Amino acid sequence: MTLALRRELRQQHALTPRLQRAVQLLQLSSLEFADEVRALASTNPFLEEAETDEEATTAASLPSQEAAARAVKETSSDPSLESIEQEPPRNDEMDGPDLQAEAWTMEVSSTGRRSDDAEGEFTDMLPCVRSLREHLHGQLDVLTLTERDRILAKAVVESLDDDGYLRTDLTELVDVVGFDPPAGEDELRVALRRVQALEPAGVGARSVSECLLLQLAHVECPIRGGLARRIVTDHLQDLVARDVSAMAAQLGCSPDDADQACAHIRRLDPHPGWAYGAPASRFITPDVVVRRVRDRWVVRLNPAIVPKVRMNQVYAQLFQRHRDSSHAELAAHLQEAKWTMRTVEQRFMTILDVADAIVRKQHLFFDFGPMAMKPLGLREIATELGLHESTVSRVTNNKFMATPSGVFELKYFFSRGMKTAGGGHCSPTAIRGLVKEMIENELETDRLSDAEIARRLARQGLVVARRTVTKYRQALRLETAEVRARSLI
């Protein structure tokens, strides 16, 4: 064994910092990408936001319109579709509303918010949403309490989380309040019980079982209430597992009584704080819009996602005229501005190309629904477009497609193929559609178990394990056969 030095020439791919930055921007969502572009525009003198919405929409939609026209030409052999941008289709030639003129921003969950803008009457009629802490403070303010007791109770309220639970230890409130003499343990317990007596019932609990017990204190029937309290205290795991028979044997009661008590417990609210306050709204802005034009599915870029940023041509021309070596920083800003505009155009052209390829591959899904979904891999799209699989993966990450059937993430259309008895392949999405259809069409007197659904799928040539059917049913948020049958009683 000897040590030796050896020279070796080797070629390898190396990503430049600018290319690495472009890859990072490609996998961002549209909202995140727009924030990044706006941040660049705020520090670059050669970039500016469009002055008017109409001007920005016109300038930003030009590349998307050209790409849409190119995609239509590639996917259709009908010469009349080549002039789709110049001659918009009539309403009677479309299977839906004109999605091009609408800003396709869809809010998943929304609540009324108070607005300080007094210009419109509509905003004045929106309800003022009170938070959980405001609701509890309002109840404490009407109680006859000493100043010390009121401050301790308010300190407990301020320590609650959004669920309405007290996750911190009571002793930590001593330093927060800063009383002299300091608050004792008994005072803190009294303050906690005061908060737990407020509405909504269950607030101020330190565990799920305590939250349920606080709500069961309002049950008028002593027998049912006592049985429910025993279940929450000692048999909470059996309640989660829905093992009513074992629970009834341990409690020494009939299965019907145990089942009624469990049903009453399930009607309680384990998150009392959720009923107050406006949760953070989650927005989904589709990147592309799919609609049917004549007998073709056409993909278009959503103009709402294109950042309203453009190159300041006046500054760029002035710099080019008076450029010298002392303006190195401005030259770097100009190069960055040009790179940003190229990145914006390339990003949306790539998204449009990938979405168009997906629609061509999955056109049966758009015609007939989820049960017609075909197995599709990233490699198929990458090979067709001449891209790398990682690029397609980044393009489909956090990108959404608006269709007549709803809004779907681009990754929704990709799935591995499951072999059928006939030697073909079937998409898991199609199998989930079959499972949903079987459950929706089942007889009220004959609820289908997961094993029975697996057997029926096998008779259709789809070999699916029972645990896979269970996974699909849970993904569809459907209850078990026993629960579905019990809901009719």
Secondary structure, DSSP 4 states (H G I P E B T S, - for coil): ----------------HHHHHHHHHHTS-HHHHHHHHHHHHHH-TTEEE-SSHHHHHHHHHHHHHHHHHHHHHHH---GGGGGTTTSPPPGGGBSS---TTS---EESS---------S-HHHHTS--PPPHHHHHHHHHHTS---HHHHHHHHHHHHTB-TTSBB-S-GGGHHHHH--SSPPPHHHHHHHHHHHHTSSSTTTTBSSHHHHHHHHHTT-S-HHHHHHHHHHHHH-HHHHHHT-HHHHHHHHTS-HHHHHHHHHHHHTS-S-GGGGSS-PPP-EE--SEEEEEETTEEEEEE-GGGS--EEE-HHHHHHHHHT--GGGHHHHHHHHHHHHHHHHHHHHHHHHHHHHHHHHHHTHHHHHH-GGGPPPB-HHHHHHHHT--HHHHHHHHTT-EEEETTEEEEGGGG-B--EEBTTS-EE-HHHHHHHHHHHHHT-BTTBPPPHHHHHHHHHHTTB---HHHHHHHHHHTT---HHHHHHTT-
